[in-house]
Amino acid sequence: MSIFYRDLNHERIQDRWVDWEGHRQEINLLISRSLADGYQRNRAIVLGAGNCDDLDLYYFCNIFEQMTLVDIDALSLQEGVNRLAPELLDRIQLLGNIDFTKLDQVNFYSRFNDLLERKALTTEISCFLTQTPSEIVRCSLLEPWRGQYSVVISSAVYTQIFYIHVLTLLAVHASSYTAEEITVLMDGLKTLRDCMVKAYNDLMLDLLEEGGTIIAWSDVVKFDEQSPFPEEQFYAINNEMERMQFMFDLASKQGREAALTGLHDLHGRLHSQDRQFACWIWPYSSNRQYITFGISGKIVKGTT
Ligand SMILES: C[S@@+](CC[C@H](N)C(=O)[O-])C[C@H]1O[C@@H](n2cnc3c(N)ncnc32)[C@H](O)[C@@H]1O
């Protein structure tokens, strides 16, 4: 059980379900557009379901016969479904304590922390970061669920999956290293982050049955009091294509790298003919908003 993610999810405020109504509607719209071909889809899995505040579980259970929700934070999953849709509990399978990165299986975080605590040389830490993907490849995850789902959904996972967690560990020990050494460590972490994000896309594809649909959304650009959303500029644009271009320009200048890497990698694996794209503002909290990108489609064979 990850205390880090438990604490993050536990920060949720009481009004979130109400505040996120528009966000849920955008997600439902993306889902309905993605499934509009009439093809029968029975089983869906949501990765990163967490508190379930962005998931309209009644809508999902109307569309799908069986639902599986997965997260590293088992307690938030259980509490989320109990709070939002207790009568659906017997139709929803909950899989908690699942780390999508498999880093838990190789004790990555405690080993990384040990290196920082004993002020290990950056060469030793870099070597550890470089060899981690080859250790992970040998671990397995969600084996019995592979190829079982007609729809695999990812709920704002790319920016959460690894980087913010590992940065909080590095921050505690940053004063032990010079600015140049921190740059070297950050470079190693970014490389590992991109590897984790792409491996997460691999996992989504592995869970999908042949001909199934992938749906993913992610926070991409953050706005807060210091850096507010440029509303005046945005609303001065009265054409949908130009508004979209405005969002893309913001994303390319200020977008979160993990989100851009994950969405770009996924985009490259989806058939262009039925690929869907959506973009909206997620009112995350009273002082924080995100430009959110959603994407969906079917997989091009040979990209798994
Ligand atoms: C931004 S939240 C998604 C919103 C969530 N569906 C909700 O409505 O509250 C991302 C979720 O991904 C989960 N998560 C982050 N990293 C993970 C990992 N490595 N393995 C599994 N779940 C992870 C977090 O616990 C969190 O619940």
The ligand as an SDF file (V2000), in Angstrom:
LIG
                    3D

 27 29  0  0  0  0  0  0  0  0999 V2000
   -5.4660   12.1370  -10.8800 C   0  0  0  0  0  0  0  0  0  0  0  0
   -6.0320   10.6470  -10.1960 S   0  0  0  0  0  0  0  0  0  0  0  0
   -7.3320   10.2620  -11.3130 C   0  0  0  0  0  0  0  0  0  0  0  0
   -8.6390   10.8150  -10.8240 C   0  0  0  0  0  0  0  0  0  0  0  0
   -9.4620    9.7740  -10.1140 C   0  0  0  0  0  0  0  0  0  0  0  0
  -10.0880    8.8950  -11.0780 N   0  0  0  0  0  0  0  0  0  0  0  0
  -10.5120   10.4540   -9.2670 C   0  0  0  0  0  0  0  0  0  0  0  0
  -11.6290   10.6140   -9.7380 O   0  0  0  0  0  0  0  0  0  0  0  0
  -10.1950   10.8350   -8.1550 O   0  0  0  0  0  0  0  0  0  0  0  0
   -4.8030    9.4540  -10.6220 C   0  0  0  0  0  0  0  0  0  0  0  0
   -4.9740    8.1240   -9.9150 C   0  0  0  0  0  0  0  0  0  0  0  0
   -3.8940    7.2860  -10.3450 O   0  0  0  0  0  0  0  0  0  0  0  0
   -3.4490    6.5260   -9.2430 C   0  0  0  0  0  0  0  0  0  0  0  0
   -2.0490    6.1710   -9.4820 N   0  0  0  0  0  0  0  0  0  0  0  0
   -1.0060    7.0220   -9.6040 C   0  0  0  0  0  0  0  0  0  0  0  0
    0.1260    6.3280   -9.7990 N   0  0  0  0  0  0  0  0  0  0  0  0
   -0.2010    5.0190   -9.8190 C   0  0  0  0  0  0  0  0  0  0  0  0
    0.5470    3.8220   -9.9880 C   0  0  0  0  0  0  0  0  0  0  0  0
    1.8600    3.8520  -10.1540 N   0  0  0  0  0  0  0  0  0  0  0  0
   -0.1270    2.6500   -9.9770 N   0  0  0  0  0  0  0  0  0  0  0  0
   -1.4740    2.6250   -9.7960 C   0  0  0  0  0  0  0  0  0  0  0  0
   -2.2380    3.7270   -9.6080 N   0  0  0  0  0  0  0  0  0  0  0  0
   -1.5950    4.9120   -9.6310 C   0  0  0  0  0  0  0  0  0  0  0  0
   -3.6070    7.4530   -8.0400 C   0  0  0  0  0  0  0  0  0  0  0  0
   -3.7070    6.7320   -6.8280 O   0  0  0  0  0  0  0  0  0  0  0  0
   -4.8900    8.2190   -8.4030 C   0  0  0  0  0  0  0  0  0  0  0  0
   -6.0150    7.6150   -7.8290 O   0  0  0  0  0  0  0  0  0  0  0  0
  1  2  1  0
  2  3  1  0
  2 10  1  0
  3  4  1  0
  4  5  1  0
  5  6  1  0
  5  7  1  0
  7  8  2  0
  7  9  1  0
 10 11  1  0
 11 12  1  0
 11 26  1  0
 12 13  1  0
 13 14  1  0
 13 24  1  0
 14 15  1  0
 14 23  1  0
 15 16  2  0
 16 17  1  0
 17 18  1  0
 17 23  2  0
 18 19  1  0
 18 20  2  0
 20 21  1  0
 21 22  2  0
 22 23  1  0
 24 25  1  0
 24 26  1  0
 26 27  1  0
M  CHG  2   2   1   9  -1
M  END
$$$$
